[in-house]
Amino acid sequence: MTQGGKPIRPTLPPKTSPFAPLKPLVSGRGRDVEASLTKLSQSLGSFKKELHVHVQLIDGDESEHWEVAAGSKKGSAKLQKKPKIAEIHVVLRKDTWLQIAGGRLSPYDALFKGKLRIGGNVELAKQLVRHLSDPSVPYVSPC
């Protein structure tokens, strides 16, 4: 059969991702951004180096700037006007963050689908993702 002169292609089953999701930072379909970012910071408390991550969450025309501390036992996420110092900058939509925080979307999949942008020290960002990845899923490096 054809559709508009072109053969109809069979639908393929969705491809599973080789990339590990994060260990869930929120339960179920949690919608609390502050709690998920605080949990992110706490999970990064054992990271080998102290650093700051600037997370910009976009929701429609609004934008929130969060500063997340890594490598610190205190584990904090603060809503900021603009980041003072950050080694890593992450920009994504709020709903994309909540999918990542819930373990339903891998950060690498979000990056490759254009749902997430990274700036600053990208190698350090890859180390953070590896540190946070779900240990029950084999870690696959994006490059």
C-alpha positions, 0 to 999 in steps of 0.5 A: 500500500502507499500513502500519497505515492510513498510506501507505508513504512512499518512502525518499529518498536521503540529503541531502548537507551544504552545510557543509565538513568540517575538513581531516582531523586524523587518518588513516583511522579514527584513535582517538588523541584527544590526537594529533588535538587537538594537530594541531587546535592546530597547525592553529590556529597561524596563526589571527589571534588567540591564544585558548584552546578548552575541549573537553569530550569525553564517553565514557559516564559519563566526561568529559575536559576539554582545553585547546587553544591557538589562534594560538600557534606551539607548538600544544598540547593539554593534558588539564585538570581544568577549563579555567582560561581559555577563550574558546570551550567545545565539548562533544561525545562522543568518537566525534563528535569523531573523526568531525569530526577525520577529516573525515567530519562537518562541525562545523556538521552535528554542531551542527545534529544536536544532537551538539555544543554551543558556548558562549562567543564563538560568532562566534569559533568560526565564524571557527575553523571557517572557518579549519580548513575543507577548502579543496577544499569551498566554505565555507557559513556556517550563518547 
